[in-house]
Amino acid sequence: MNPMFLLLGNIGGTELILILSVILIFFGAKRIPELARGLGKGIREFKDASSGVRREIEEGINTRVEEPKERHP
């Protein structure tokens, strides 16, 4: 199941049109593409950061810590 539907619940066509029209009235037609671009950039940055953290964790797990060499007097 798509997580977006879990967040929104059961939204019908009428409710969706009402929400979109309120957004259009509130922000205006020129402002909506700017908001969508900003949202897309934010999501992309979040994905990049989370994949970077995941990569670092996997590298830390996969790298073997060398045992210290014994010192001979």
C-alpha positions in Angstrom: 0.0 0.0 0.0 1.3 3.5 -0.8 2.3 5.4 2.3 0.8 8.6 0.9 -2.7 7.1 1.0 -2.1 6.1 4.6 -1.3 9.7 5.5 -4.3 11.2 3.7 -6.9 8.5 4.4 -9.8 8.1 2.0 -9.9 11.2 -0.1 -12.4 11.3 -2.9 -12.3 13.3 -6.1 -14.4 16.2 -4.7 -12.1 16.6 -1.6 -9.0 16.6 -3.8 -10.4 19.3 -6.1 -11.4 21.4 -3.1 -7.9 21.1 -1.6 -6.2 21.9 -4.9 -8.5 24.9 -5.5 -7.8 26.3 -2.0 -4.0 25.9 -2.6 -4.4 27.7 -6.0 -6.3 30.5 -4.4 -4.0 30.8 -1.4 -0.7 30.7 -3.2 -1.6 31.7 -6.8 -0.8 30.1 -10.1 2.7 31.6 -10.4 3.8 30.6 -7.0 2.9 26.8 -7.1 5.7 25.8 -9.5 8.2 27.5 -7.2 6.8 25.7 -4.2 6.9 22.4 -6.0 10.6 23.0 -7.1 11.5 23.9 -3.5 9.8 20.8 -2.2 11.5 18.6 -4.8 14.9 20.0 -3.9 14.3 19.4 -0.2 13.2 15.8 -0.8 16.3 15.2 -3.0 18.6 16.7 -0.4 17.0 14.5 2.3 17.5 11.4 0.1 21.1 12.3 -0.6 21.8 12.8 3.1 20.1 9.6 4.2 21.9 7.6 1.5 25.2 9.2 2.6 24.6 8.2 6.2 23.6 4.7 5.1 26.7 4.4 3.0 28.9 5.5 5.9 27.3 3.0 8.3 27.7 0.2 5.8 31.4 1.1 5.2 32.0 1.2 8.9 30.4 -2.2 9.3 32.3 -3.7 6.4 35.7 -2.3 7.2 37.6 -4.5 9.6 39.5 -2.9 12.3 43.1 -4.0 12.3 44.3 -5.5 15.5 47.2 -3.6 17.0 50.6 -5.2 16.4 52.5 -6.5 19.3 55.6 -4.6 20.4 58.8 -6.5 20.9 61.3 -5.0 23.3 
